[in-house]
Amino acid sequence: MGGVAYRLDGVNGRAPAPYDRFAAWGRWPARLALAVLALLLAASAWVPLTVGRGEEAKAPNLVIAHNKAAERPRDEDLKLYDRAIARILHGENYYDFIVSEHRRADYPVRPGAAVRLPTLAYLDAAMGVDGDRAAPIAMAAAVALMIGVIAAWWGRLGDLGVDPSLRRIGTALVFFGASLGLNRYYFVLHELWAGMLVALSLGLHRPSDRKVSGRWVGAVLAAALALSIREHVLPYVLLMGAMAGWRGAWREAAAWGVLVALFAVGYAWHLHLIALQTLPTDRVGPSWLALRGLGGFLSNTVLSSNLRFLPHQIAGPLTILMIFGWASWRSSAGLTGLLLFSGYALLFSIAGRNDNFYWGAVITPVMALGLAFVPMGVGALVRGAFKK
């Protein structure tokens, strides 16, 4: 950085960092931003986190059990995925049994979107996943993916000229978020792997425009695998394509568009195969349009991240600060992160029931990186709000 002491905390140093979005804000915009931030922090500390049928979520017990009787029972939806993997290992085709397995578990098959895509079941079968038992190949894959995410973001932070100290803090926060991917209990959960791949995709992405040829093929490939595992990755893919088009990077935009088209064809075929086996007597799932508001977003993100170990009065405001940090970072990655996480925040506020909290894992692995930029952003706004 040429020895320049940037004002990374918004107060100290000789000059604001070039990536400080709020450094030049005037008094009234800065005051308004601080007021909105304060209101969101207060609301996020007050709104409870809900799971299941609406009961308030509690922070998990950190005491380690030493007897099998105290071990966590397997969740019913995870048991369904376990049985799918076992039947694939016995040579059966996913679409030959998945509808009957849903009926057996009293899970809905209408609409067809209630039935997961088969990609992860086949991958888990290939990696030897068997419930929450030790699966060395799957654990090795999870470790490799986590290291890949961390390395990708270390590289991207460096390419964007982030101060070395802030780069180290940011990478440590990426590790904090991405370490969730090592939880073998959830190796059969689609959102876990999809979210890690989204984090990898975003870290690998180097945007192109009319003048600069970026590096985006790896990002598209990682996103393609994520999308083939969980359709909830589609908003991310659409965002990346839209931003590429906005920059005039037509080759990149076309690549994202091709991915969307291929997914649409594949998902339509998936729904068709499910519909062939659906009966009028089959159970219809409850609506996903739950309108849970801020509590829905916070429940999804906190309960599907390592923030779940904290009281919600702390975890909620930290989640808001994460998005604020992305907003504070003036860069291509900062803008993408801001749009991505605020967009999913809106989606989770509208759609998803209390028992769908795990959807949040699609975005949480890299979300904590925003905390690295919070001191810079708050300091810049305070300085702008009270300057003479």
C-alpha positions as YAML, in Angstrom:
chain: A
units: angstrom
residues:
- id: 1
  name: MET
  ca: [0.00, 0.00, 0.00]
- id: 2
  name: GLY
  ca: [3.06, 2.24, -0.36]
- id: 3
  name: GLY
  ca: [3.18, 3.02, 3.37]
- id: 4
  name: VAL
  ca: [0.02, 5.12, 3.30]
- id: 5
  name: ALA
  ca: [-1.88, 5.07, 6.61]
- id: 6
  name: TYR
  ca: [-5.47, 4.76, 5.51]
- id: 7
  name: ARG
  ca: [-8.26, 5.63, 7.90]
- id: 8
  name: LEU
  ca: [-9.50, 2.06, 8.36]
- id: 9
  name: ASP
  ca: [-11.50, 2.83, 11.49]
- id: 10
  name: GLY
  ca: [-13.01, 6.01, 10.10]
- id: 11
  name: VAL
  ca: [-11.07, 8.13, 12.62]
- id: 12
  name: ASN
  ca: [-7.33, 7.45, 12.62]
- id: 13
  name: GLY
  ca: [-4.87, 7.71, 9.76]
- id: 14
  name: ARG
  ca: [-4.00, 10.40, 7.27]
- id: 15
  name: ALA
  ca: [-6.56, 9.71, 4.57]
- id: 16
  name: PRO
  ca: [-9.71, 7.67, 4.09]
- id: 17
  name: ALA
  ca: [-9.21, 4.37, 2.33]
- id: 18
  name: PRO
  ca: [-10.04, 4.52, -1.40]
- id: 19
  name: TYR
  ca: [-12.61, 1.78, -0.84]
- id: 20
  name: ASP
  ca: [-14.45, 3.70, 1.93]
- id: 21
  name: ARG
  ca: [-17.89, 4.25, 0.38]
- id: 22
  name: PHE
  ca: [-19.08, 6.75, 2.99]
- id: 23
  name: ALA
  ca: [-15.88, 8.83, 3.23]
- id: 24
  name: ALA
  ca: [-17.28, 11.78, 1.24]
- id: 25
  name: TRP
  ca: [-20.87, 11.71, 2.47]
- id: 26
  name: GLY
  ca: [-22.36, 14.99, 3.63]
- id: 27
  name: ARG
  ca: [-23.90, 15.73, 7.01]
- id: 28
  name: TRP
  ca: [-27.53, 14.92, 6.34]
- id: 29
  name: PRO
  ca: [-27.05, 11.74, 4.28]
- id: 30
  name: ALA
  ca: [-24.65, 10.48, 6.95]
- id: 31
  name: ARG
  ca: [-27.06, 11.33, 9.76]
- id: 32
  name: LEU
  ca: [-29.92, 9.61, 7.97]
- id: 33
  name: ALA
  ca: [-27.80, 6.51, 7.37]
- id: 34
  name: LEU
  ca: [-26.79, 6.38, 11.05]
- id: 35
  name: ALA
  ca: [-30.43, 6.75, 12.13]
- id: 36
  name: VAL
  ca: [-31.56, 3.91, 9.84]
- id: 37
  name: LEU
  ca: [-28.69, 1.73, 11.04]
- id: 38
  name: ALA
  ca: [-29.57, 2.42, 14.68]
- id: 39
  name: LEU
  ca: [-33.23, 1.53, 14.09]
- id: 40
  name: LEU
  ca: [-32.31, -1.72, 12.33]
- id: 41
  name: LEU
  ca: [-29.89, -2.68, 15.11]
- id: 42
  name: ALA
  ca: [-32.54, -2.05, 17.76]
- id: 43
  name: ALA
  ca: [-35.19, -3.99, 15.82]
- id: 44
  name: SER
  ca: [-32.85, -6.92, 15.18]
- id: 45
  name: ALA
  ca: [-32.08, -7.21, 18.90]
- id: 46
  name: TRP
  ca: [-35.78, -7.17, 19.77]
- id: 47
  name: VAL
  ca: [-37.20, -9.51, 17.10]
- id: 48
  name: PRO
  ca: [-37.08, -13.16, 18.30]
- id: 49
  name: LEU
  ca: [-35.72, -15.99, 16.18]
- id: 50
  name: THR
  ca: [-38.29, -18.68, 15.41]
- id: 51
  name: VAL
  ca: [-38.12, -22.30, 14.29]
- id: 52
  name: GLY
  ca: [-40.48, -25.23, 13.79]
- id: 53
  name: ARG
  ca: [-44.06, -24.22, 14.43]
- id: 54
  name: GLY
  ca: [-43.12, -20.77, 15.60]
- id: 55
  name: GLU
  ca: [-41.41, -21.50, 18.91]
- id: 56
  name: GLU
  ca: [-38.57, -19.20, 19.86]
- id: 57
  name: ALA
  ca: [-35.13, -20.59, 19.06]
- id: 58
  name: LYS
  ca: [-32.63, -20.99, 21.88]
- id: 59
  name: ALA
  ca: [-28.85, -20.95, 21.63]
- id: 60
  name: PRO
  ca: [-27.57, -24.56, 21.60]
- id: 61
  name: ASN
  ca: [-25.96, -26.07, 24.67]
- id: 62
  name: LEU
  ca: [-22.19, -25.97, 24.32]
- id: 63
  name: VAL
  ca: [-21.63, -28.74, 26.87]
- id: 64
  name: ILE
  ca: [-20.25, -31.79, 25.06]
- id: 65
  name: ALA
  ca: [-22.15, -35.01, 25.75]
- id: 66
  name: HIS
  ca: [-20.09, -38.13, 26.46]
- id: 67
  name: ASN
  ca: [-22.83, -40.74, 26.16]
- id: 68
  name: LYS
  ca: [-24.81, -42.00, 23.21]
- id: 69
  name: ALA
  ca: [-28.14, -41.39, 24.91]
- id: 70
  name: ALA
  ca: [-27.41, -37.66, 24.86]
- id: 71
  name: GLU
  ca: [-26.50, -37.58, 21.17]
- id: 72
  name: ARG
  ca: [-28.67, -35.44, 18.90]
- id: 73
  name: PRO
  ca: [-31.49, -37.40, 17.25]
- id: 74
  name: ARG
  ca: [-31.55, -37.35, 13.46]
- id: 75
  name: ASP
  ca: [-33.97, -34.78, 11.99]
- id: 76
  name: GLU
  ca: [-36.81, -36.27, 9.93]
- id: 77
  name: ASP
  ca: [-35.91, -34.46, 6.71]
- id: 78
  name: LEU
  ca: [-32.31, -35.60, 7.06]
- id: 79
  name: LYS
  ca: [-33.54, -39.17, 7.52]
- id: 80
  name: LEU
  ca: [-35.35, -38.83, 4.19]
- id: 81
  name: TYR
  ca: [-32.12, -37.78, 2.50]
- id: 82
  name: ASP
  ca: [-30.28, -40.62, 4.26]
- id: 83
  name: ARG
  ca: [-32.70, -43.17, 2.81]
- id: 84
  name: ALA
  ca: [-32.34, -41.67, -0.68]
- id: 85
  name: ILE
  ca: [-28.56, -42.04, -0.49]
- id: 86
  name: ALA
  ca: [-28.84, -45.61, 0.79]
- id: 87
  name: ARG
  ca: [-31.14, -46.61, -2.07]
- id: 88
  name: ILE
  ca: [-28.81, -45.05, -4.64]
- id: 89
  name: LEU
  ca: [-25.96, -47.07, -3.13]
- id: 90
  name: HIS
  ca: [-28.10, -50.17, -3.69]
- id: 91
  name: GLY
  ca: [-28.28, -49.33, -7.39]
- id: 92
  name: GLU
  ca: [-31.73, -47.73, -7.57]
- id: 93
  name: ASN
  ca: [-32.57, -44.68, -9.68]
- id: 94
  name: TYR
  ca: [-33.49, -41.57, -7.68]
- id: 95
  name: TYR
  ca: [-36.72, -40.92, -9.56]
- id: 96
  name: ASP
  ca: [-37.88, -44.51, -9.12]
- id: 97
  name: PHE
  ca: [-38.22, -44.16, -5.35]
- id: 98
  name: ILE
  ca: [-38.14, -40.53, -4.20]
- id: 99
  name: VAL
  ca: [-41.90, -39.92, -4.43]
- id: 100
  name: SER
  ca: [-42.69, -43.09, -2.48]
- id: 101
  name: GLU
  ca: [-40.12, -42.10, 0.14]
- id: 102
  name: HIS
  ca: [-41.85, -38.75, 0.52]
- id: 103
  name: ARG
  ca: [-45.17, -40.51, 1.03]
- id: 104
  name: ARG
  ca: [-43.61, -42.87, 3.55]
- id: 105
  name: ALA
  ca: [-42.30, -39.92, 5.56]
- id: 106
  name: ASP
  ca: [-45.63, -38.06, 5.17]
- id: 107
  name: TYR
  ca: [-43.85, -35.31, 3.26]
- id: 108
  name: PRO
  ca: [-45.61, -33.44, 0.45]
- id: 109
  name: VAL
  ca: [-44.91, -34.13, -3.22]
- id: 110
  name: ARG
  ca: [-47.19, -31.37, -4.45]
- id: 111
  name: PRO
  ca: [-45.98, -29.00, -5.72]
- id: 112
  name: GLY
  ca: [-43.09, -30.84, -7.31]
- id: 113
  name: ALA
  ca: [-40.67, -28.23, -5.96]
- id: 114
  name: ALA
  ca: [-41.07, -29.94, -2.57]
- id: 115
  name: VAL
  ca: [-38.89, -32.77, -3.91]
- id: 116
  name: ARG
  ca: [-35.18, -32.00, -3.95]
- id: 117
  name: LEU
  ca: [-32.99, -32.25, -7.02]
- id: 118
  name: PRO
  ca: [-31.01, -35.52, -7.13]
- id: 119
  name: THR
  ca: [-27.51, -34.05, -7.52]
- id: 120
  name: LEU
  ca: [-26.42, -34.05, -3.88]
- id: 121
  name: ALA
  ca: [-27.84, -37.51, -3.21]
- id: 122
  name: TYR
  ca: [-25.60, -38.95, -5.92]
- id: 123
  name: LEU
  ca: [-22.59, -36.93, -4.76]
- id: 124
  name: ASP
  ca: [-23.08, -38.00, -1.14]
- id: 125
  name: ALA
  ca: [-23.45, -41.62, -2.23]
- id: 126
  name: ALA
  ca: [-20.17, -41.35, -4.15]
- id: 127
  name: MET
  ca: [-18.48, -39.83, -1.07]
- id: 128
  name: GLY
  ca: [-19.72, -42.56, 1.26]
- id: 129
  name: VAL
  ca: [-22.02, -40.39, 3.38]
- id: 130
  name: ASP
  ca: [-24.05, -42.53, 5.80]
- id: 131
  name: GLY
  ca: [-26.15, -40.40, 8.13]
- id: 132
  name: ASP
  ca: [-23.93, -38.48, 10.54]
- id: 133
  name: ARG
  ca: [-21.35, -41.25, 10.76]
- id: 134
  name: ALA
  ca: [-17.74, -40.55, 9.87]
- id: 135
  name: ALA
  ca: [-17.33, -40.09, 6.12]
- id: 136
  name: PRO
  ca: [-13.62, -39.48, 5.39]
- id: 137
  name: ILE
  ca: [-14.06, -38.73, 1.68]
- id: 138
  name: ALA
  ca: [-16.90, -36.28, 2.30]
- id: 139
  name: MET
  ca: [-14.96, -34.61, 5.11]
- id: 140
  name: ALA
  ca: [-11.91, -34.29, 2.86]
- id: 141
  name: ALA
  ca: [-14.12, -32.70, 0.19]
- id: 142
  name: ALA
  ca: [-15.61, -30.32, 2.76]
- id: 143
  name: VAL
  ca: [-12.16, -29.32, 4.02]
- id: 144
  name: ALA
  ca: [-10.91, -28.80, 0.46]
- id: 145
  name: LEU
  ca: [-13.95, -26.67, -0.35]
- id: 146
  name: MET
  ca: [-13.49, -24.58, 2.79]
- id: 147
  name: ILE
  ca: [-9.80, -24.03, 1.99]
- id: 148
  name: GLY
  ca: [-10.78, -23.11, -1.56]
- id: 149
  name: VAL
  ca: [-13.27, -20.52, -0.29]
- id: 150
  name: ILE
  ca: [-10.72, -19.00, 2.09]
- id: 151
  name: ALA
  ca: [-7.99, -18.92, -0.57]
- id: 152
  name: ALA
  ca: [-10.35, -17.41, -3.14]
- id: 153
  name: TRP
  ca: [-11.30, -14.58, -0.81]
- id: 154
  name: TRP
  ca: [-7.71, -14.00, 0.29]
- id: 155
  name: GLY
  ca: [-6.92, -13.51, -3.38]
- id: 156
  name: ARG
  ca: [-9.90, -11.32, -4.12]
- id: 157
  name: LEU
  ca: [-9.29, -9.04, -1.15]
- id: 158
  name: GLY
  ca: [-5.71, -8.62, -2.33]
- id: 159
  name: ASP
  ca: [-6.71, -7.93, -5.93]
- id: 160
  name: LEU
  ca: [-9.10, -5.23, -4.72]
- id: 161
  name: GLY
  ca: [-6.31, -3.43, -2.85]
- id: 162
  name: VAL
  ca: [-7.65, -3.99, 0.65]
- id: 163
  name: ASP
  ca: [-5.20, -2.95, 3.39]
- id: 164
  name: PRO
  ca: [-3.10, -5.95, 4.58]
- id: 165
  name: SER
  ca: [-4.42, -5.83, 8.16]
- id: 166
  name: LEU
  ca: [-8.01, -5.61, 6.96]
- id: 167
  name: ARG
  ca: [-7.31, -8.40, 4.48]
- id: 168
  name: ARG
  ca: [-6.22, -10.70, 7.31]
- id: 169
  name: ILE
  ca: [-9.25, -9.82, 9.42]
- id: 170
  name: GLY
  ca: [-11.58, -10.36, 6.48]
- id: 171
  name: THR
  ca: [-10.06, -13.73, 5.66]
- id: 172
  name: ALA
  ca: [-10.41, -14.80, 9.30]
- id: 173
  name: LEU
  ca: [-14.09, -13.86, 9.16]
- id: 174
  name: VAL
  ca: [-14.49, -15.91, 5.99]
- id: 175
  name: PHE
  ca: [-13.02, -18.86, 7.89]
- id: 176
  name: PHE
  ca: [-15.54, -18.23, 10.69]
- id: 177
  name: GLY
  ca: [-18.42, -18.46, 8.24]
- id: 178
  name: ALA
  ca: [-17.10, -21.21, 5.98]
- id: 179
  name: SER
  ca: [-16.19, -23.54, 8.84]
- id: 180
  name: LEU
  ca: [-19.90, -24.38, 9.05]
- id: 181
  name: GLY
  ca: [-19.31, -26.57, 6.01]
- id: 182
  name: LEU
  ca: [-17.37, -29.05, 8.16]
- id: 183
  name: ASN
  ca: [-20.44, -30.08, 10.17]
- id: 184
  name: ARG
  ca: [-20.86, -33.71, 9.08]
- id: 185
  name: TYR
  ca: [-24.33, -33.89, 10.64]
- id: 186
  name: TYR
  ca: [-25.50, -31.75, 7.72]
- id: 187
  name: PHE
  ca: [-23.51, -33.32, 4.88]
- id: 188
  name: VAL
  ca: [-26.85, -34.41, 3.36]
- id: 189
  name: LEU
  ca: [-28.27, -30.87, 3.52]
- id: 190
  name: HIS
  ca: [-28.41, -29.24, 0.11]
- id: 191
  name: GLU
  ca: [-28.06, -25.67, 1.34]
- id: 192
  name: LEU
  ca: [-24.79, -26.44, 3.13]
- id: 193
  name: TRP
  ca: [-22.90, -27.41, -0.03]
- id: 194
  name: ALA
  ca: [-24.72, -24.92, -2.25]
- id: 195
  name: GLY
  ca: [-23.85, -22.04, 0.08]
- id: 196
  name: MET
  ca: [-20.19, -22.99, 0.19]
- id: 197
  name: LEU
  ca: [-20.11, -23.12, -3.60]
- id: 198
  name: VAL
  ca: [-21.76, -19.70, -3.83]
- id: 199
  name: ALA
  ca: [-19.06, -18.35, -1.51]
- id: 200
  name: LEU
  ca: [-16.40, -19.94, -3.73]
- id: 201
  name: SER
  ca: [-18.01, -18.55, -6.88]
- id: 202
  name: LEU
  ca: [-18.12, -15.02, -5.50]
- id: 203
  name: GLY
  ca: [-14.52, -15.27, -4.30]
- id: 204
  name: LEU
  ca: [-13.28, -16.51, -7.67]
- id: 205
  name: HIS
  ca: [-15.15, -13.86, -9.64]
- id: 206
  name: ARG
  ca: [-13.15, -11.08, -11.27]
- id: 207
  name: PRO
  ca: [-15.65, -8.90, -13.13]
- id: 208
  name: SER
  ca: [-15.12, -7.86, -16.71]
- id: 209
  name: ASP
  ca: [-16.46, -4.81, -18.52]
- id: 210
  name: ARG
  ca: [-16.15, -3.14, -21.93]
- id: 211
  name: LYS
  ca: [-12.45, -2.40, -21.36]
- id: 212
  name: VAL
  ca: [-11.18, -5.10, -18.99]
- id: 213
  name: SER
  ca: [-11.32, -8.84, -19.57]
- id: 214
  name: GLY
  ca: [-12.11, -10.43, -16.22]
- id: 215
  name: ARG
  ca: [-11.79, -13.96, -14.90]
- id: 216
  name: TRP
  ca: [-15.24, -15.39, -14.40]
- id: 217
  name: VAL
  ca: [-15.29, -18.94, -15.82]
- id: 218
  name: GLY
  ca: [-14.46, -20.51, -12.45]
- id: 219
  name: ALA
  ca: [-17.20, -18.46, -10.81]
- id: 220
  name: VAL
  ca: [-19.76, -19.66, -13.36]
- id: 221
  name: LEU
  ca: [-18.72, -23.30, -12.96]
- id: 222
  name: ALA
  ca: [-18.91, -23.16, -9.15]
- id: 223
  name: ALA
  ca: [-22.32, -21.49, -9.38]
- id: 224
  name: ALA
  ca: [-23.48, -24.13, -11.87]
- id: 225
  name: LEU
  ca: [-22.70, -26.92, -9.41]
- id: 226
  name: ALA
  ca: [-24.39, -24.99, -6.60]
- id: 227
  name: LEU
  ca: [-27.50, -24.44, -8.74]
- id: 228
  name: SER
  ca: [-27.64, -28.12, -9.68]
- id: 229
  name: ILE
  ca: [-27.75, -28.92, -5.95]
- id: 230
  name: ARG
  ca: [-30.28, -26.31, -4.81]
- id: 231
  name: GLU
  ca: [-32.54, -24.13, -6.90]
- id: 232
  name: HIS
  ca: [-32.40, -21.40, -4.25]
- id: 233
  name: VAL
  ca: [-29.07, -20.37, -5.81]
- id: 234
  name: LEU
  ca: [-30.95, -18.99, -8.84]
- id: 235
  name: PRO
  ca: [-31.24, -15.41, -7.47]
- id: 236
  name: TYR
  ca: [-27.45, -15.30, -7.15]
- id: 237
  name: VAL
  ca: [-26.99, -16.45, -10.75]
- id: 238
  name: LEU
  ca: [-29.55, -13.92, -11.99]
- id: 239
  name: LEU
  ca: [-27.82, -11.14, -10.05]
- id: 240
  name: MET
  ca: [-24.42, -12.01, -11.49]
- id: 241
  name: GLY
  ca: [-25.81, -12.08, -15.01]
- id: 242
  name: ALA
  ca: [-27.63, -8.78, -14.55]
- id: 243
  name: MET
  ca: [-24.53, -7.07, -13.18]
- id: 244
  name: ALA
  ca: [-22.42, -8.40, -16.06]
- id: 245
  name: GLY
  ca: [-24.94, -6.96, -18.52]
- id: 246
  name: TRP
  ca: [-24.98, -3.65, -16.66]
- id: 247
  name: ARG
  ca: [-21.17, -3.46, -17.02]
- id: 248
  name: GLY
  ca: [-21.42, -4.25, -20.72]
- id: 249
  name: ALA
  ca: [-19.59, -7.56, -20.25]
- id: 250
  name: TRP
  ca: [-21.72, -9.37, -22.81]
- id: 251
  name: ARG
  ca: [-19.70, -12.60, -23.00]
- id: 252
  name: GLU
  ca: [-19.92, -13.03, -19.26]
- id: 253
  name: ALA
  ca: [-23.60, -12.09, -19.23]
- id: 254
  name: ALA
  ca: [-24.21, -14.66, -21.96]
- id: 255
  name: ALA
  ca: [-22.48, -17.34, -19.88]
- id: 256
  name: TRP
  ca: [-24.72, -16.63, -16.90]
- id: 257
  name: GLY
  ca: [-27.72, -16.58, -19.25]
- id: 258
  name: VAL
  ca: [-26.81, -19.99, -20.69]
- id: 259
  name: LEU
  ca: [-26.55, -21.34, -17.15]
- id: 260
  name: VAL
  ca: [-30.05, -20.04, -16.35]
- id: 261
  name: ALA
  ca: [-31.43, -21.59, -19.54]
- id: 262
  name: LEU
  ca: [-29.82, -24.98, -18.86]
- id: 263
  name: PHE
  ca: [-31.14, -24.92, -15.31]
- id: 264
  name: ALA
  ca: [-34.65, -24.07, -16.52]
- id: 265
  name: VAL
  ca: [-34.63, -27.07, -18.85]
- id: 266
  name: GLY
  ca: [-33.21, -29.40, -16.22]
- id: 267
  name: TYR
  ca: [-35.59, -28.23, -13.50]
- id: 268
  name: ALA
  ca: [-38.58, -28.52, -15.81]
- id: 269
  name: TRP
  ca: [-37.57, -32.13, -16.52]
- id: 270
  name: HIS
  ca: [-37.22, -32.76, -12.77]
- id: 271
  name: LEU
  ca: [-40.74, -31.43, -12.14]
- id: 272
  name: HIS
  ca: [-42.05, -33.51, -15.04]
- id: 273
  name: LEU
  ca: [-40.61, -36.73, -13.62]
- id: 274
  name: ILE
  ca: [-42.14, -35.98, -10.23]
- id: 275
  name: ALA
  ca: [-45.52, -35.10, -11.77]
- id: 276
  name: LEU
  ca: [-45.65, -38.48, -13.56]
- id: 277
  name: GLN
  ca: [-45.86, -40.19, -10.16]
- id: 278
  name: THR
  ca: [-48.08, -37.70, -8.37]
- id: 279
  name: LEU
  ca: [-51.61, -38.73, -7.37]
- id: 280
  name: PRO
  ca: [-54.61, -36.51, -6.56]
- id: 281
  name: THR
  ca: [-54.54, -37.96, -3.05]
- id: 282
  name: ASP
  ca: [-50.94, -36.92, -2.43]
- id: 283
  name: ARG
  ca: [-50.36, -34.40, 0.29]
- id: 284
  name: VAL
  ca: [-50.05, -30.75, -0.75]
- id: 285
  name: GLY
  ca: [-47.40, -28.82, 1.11]
- id: 286
  name: PRO
  ca: [-48.24, -25.62, 3.00]
- id: 287
  name: SER
  ca: [-47.50, -22.34, 1.28]
- id: 288
  name: TRP
  ca: [-43.97, -20.97, 1.42]
- id: 289
  name: LEU
  ca: [-45.39, -17.43, 1.34]
- id: 290
  name: ALA
  ca: [-45.14, -16.78, 5.08]
- id: 291
  name: LEU
  ca: [-44.39, -13.01, 5.26]
- id: 292
  name: ARG
  ca: [-42.23, -13.32, 8.39]
- id: 293
  name: GLY
  ca: [-40.55, -9.96, 7.93]
- id: 294
  name: LEU
  ca: [-37.26, -9.09, 9.61]
- id: 295
  name: GLY
  ca: [-37.60, -12.06, 11.95]
- id: 296
  name: GLY
  ca: [-37.70, -14.44, 9.01]
- id: 297
  name: PHE
  ca: [-34.47, -13.11, 7.56]
- id: 298
  name: LEU
  ca: [-32.69, -13.09, 10.92]
- id: 299
  name: SER
  ca: [-33.94, -16.57, 11.83]
- id: 300
  name: ASN
  ca: [-32.70, -18.01, 8.55]
- id: 301
  name: THR
  ca: [-29.26, -16.43, 8.68]
- id: 302
  name: VAL
  ca: [-28.50, -16.76, 12.38]
- id: 303
  name: LEU
  ca: [-29.77, -20.32, 12.82]
- id: 304
  name: SER
  ca: [-27.94, -21.56, 9.72]
- id: 305
  name: SER
  ca: [-24.59, -20.00, 10.66]
- id: 306
  name: ASN
  ca: [-22.12, -20.07, 13.53]
- id: 307
  name: LEU
  ca: [-23.96, -17.08, 15.02]
- id: 308
  name: ARG
  ca: [-26.48, -19.61, 16.36]
- id: 309
  name: PHE
  ca: [-24.32, -20.06, 19.46]
- id: 310
  name: LEU
  ca: [-24.97, -16.45, 20.51]
- id: 311
  name: PRO
  ca: [-28.07, -14.95, 22.16]
- id: 312
  name: HIS
  ca: [-30.34, -13.47, 19.52]
- id: 313
  name: GLN
  ca: [-29.92, -10.01, 21.09]
- id: 314
  name: ILE
  ca: [-26.29, -10.18, 19.90]
- id: 315
  name: ALA
  ca: [-26.61, -12.35, 16.80]
- id: 316
  name: GLY
  ca: [-29.36, -10.23, 15.25]
- id: 317
  name: PRO
  ca: [-27.46, -6.92, 15.32]
- id: 318
  name: LEU
  ca: [-24.30, -8.67, 14.11]
- id: 319
  name: THR
  ca: [-26.23, -9.85, 11.06]
- id: 320
  name: ILE
  ca: [-27.36, -6.30, 10.30]
- id: 321
  name: LEU
  ca: [-23.78, -5.07, 10.72]
- id: 322
  name: MET
  ca: [-22.57, -7.69, 8.25]
- id: 323
  name: ILE
  ca: [-24.72, -6.20, 5.49]
- id: 324
  name: PHE
  ca: [-23.76, -2.68, 6.55]
- id: 325
  name: GLY
  ca: [-20.11, -3.67, 6.22]
- id: 326
  name: TRP
  ca: [-20.64, -4.85, 2.66]
- id: 327
  name: ALA
  ca: [-22.38, -1.54, 1.95]
- id: 328
  name: SER
  ca: [-19.36, 0.33, 3.36]
- id: 329
  name: TRP
  ca: [-16.92, -1.40, 1.01]
- id: 330
  name: ARG
  ca: [-16.70, 0.53, -2.27]
- id: 331
  name: SER
  ca: [-15.69, -2.19, -4.70]
- id: 332
  name: SER
  ca: [-17.18, -4.60, -7.20]
- id: 333
  name: ALA
  ca: [-17.30, -7.27, -4.49]
- id: 334
  name: GLY
  ca: [-18.82, -4.89, -1.95]
- id: 335
  name: LEU
  ca: [-21.62, -3.88, -4.30]
- id: 336
  name: THR
  ca: [-22.31, -7.48, -5.30]
- id: 337
  name: GLY
  ca: [-22.38, -8.57, -1.66]
- id: 338
  name: LEU
  ca: [-24.69, -5.72, -0.69]
- id: 339
  name: LEU
  ca: [-27.18, -6.57, -3.46]
- id: 340
  name: LEU
  ca: [-26.88, -10.30, -2.84]
- id: 341
  name: PHE
  ca: [-27.44, -10.27, 0.92]
- id: 342
  name: SER
  ca: [-30.05, -7.51, 0.97]
- id: 343
  name: GLY
  ca: [-31.86, -9.29, -1.87]
- id: 344
  name: TYR
  ca: [-31.95, -12.58, -0.01]
- id: 345
  name: ALA
  ca: [-32.96, -10.67, 3.13]
- id: 346
  name: LEU
  ca: [-36.03, -9.46, 1.26]
- id: 347
  name: LEU
  ca: [-36.76, -12.94, -0.08]
- id: 348
  name: PHE
  ca: [-36.44, -14.55, 3.36]
- id: 349
  name: SER
  ca: [-38.71, -11.87, 4.81]
- id: 350
  name: ILE
  ca: [-41.43, -12.82, 2.32]
- id: 351
  name: ALA
  ca: [-40.96, -16.52, 1.63]
- id: 352
  name: GLY
  ca: [-40.11, -19.47, 3.82]
- id: 353
  name: ARG
  ca: [-41.77, -20.92, 6.88]
- id: 354
  name: ASN
  ca: [-40.22, -21.19, 10.34]
- id: 355
  name: ASP
  ca: [-39.10, -24.74, 9.59]
- id: 356
  name: ASN
  ca: [-37.28, -23.54, 6.45]
- id: 357
  name: PHE
  ca: [-34.65, -21.64, 8.44]
- id: 358
  name: TYR
  ca: [-31.85, -23.71, 6.87]
- id: 359
  name: TRP
  ca: [-32.40, -21.85, 3.58]
- id: 360
  name: GLY
  ca: [-30.13, -19.21, 5.05]
- id: 361
  name: ALA
  ca: [-27.10, -21.47, 4.60]
- id: 362
  name: VAL
  ca: [-27.14, -20.52, 0.90]
- id: 363
  name: ILE
  ca: [-25.66, -17.10, 1.80]
- id: 364
  name: THR
  ca: [-24.11, -17.34, 5.29]
- id: 365
  name: PRO
  ca: [-20.64, -18.83, 4.57]
- id: 366
  name: VAL
  ca: [-19.14, -15.52, 3.39]
- id: 367
  name: MET
  ca: [-21.57, -13.03, 4.88]
- id: 368
  name: ALA
  ca: [-19.46, -12.38, 8.00]
- id: 369
  name: LEU
  ca: [-16.72, -10.80, 5.87]
- id: 370
  name: GLY
  ca: [-18.73, -7.59, 5.99]
- id: 371
  name: LEU
  ca: [-17.87, -7.16, 9.68]
- id: 372
  name: ALA
  ca: [-14.29, -6.30, 8.70]
- id: 373
  name: PHE
  ca: [-15.50, -3.05, 7.11]
- id: 374
  name: VAL
  ca: [-17.90, -1.96, 9.87]
- id: 375
  name: PRO
  ca: [-15.45, 0.24, 11.85]
- id: 376
  name: MET
  ca: [-14.46, 2.04, 8.66]
- id: 377
  name: GLY
  ca: [-18.09, 2.57, 7.63]
- id: 378
  name: VAL
  ca: [-19.38, 3.70, 11.03]
- id: 379
  name: GLY
  ca: [-16.40, 6.00, 11.53]
- id: 380
  name: ALA
  ca: [-16.90, 7.61, 8.14]
- id: 381
  name: LEU
  ca: [-20.60, 8.22, 8.81]
- id: 382
  name: VAL
  ca: [-19.94, 9.66, 12.28]
- id: 383
  name: ARG
  ca: [-17.26, 11.93, 10.87]
- id: 384
  name: GLY
  ca: [-19.56, 13.02, 8.05]
- id: 385
  name: ALA
  ca: [-22.56, 13.54, 10.34]
- id: 386
  name: PHE
  ca: [-20.75, 15.89, 12.71]
- id: 387
  name: LYS
  ca: [-18.32, 17.70, 10.44]
- id: 388
  name: LYS
  ca: [-18.51, 21.47, 10.45]
...
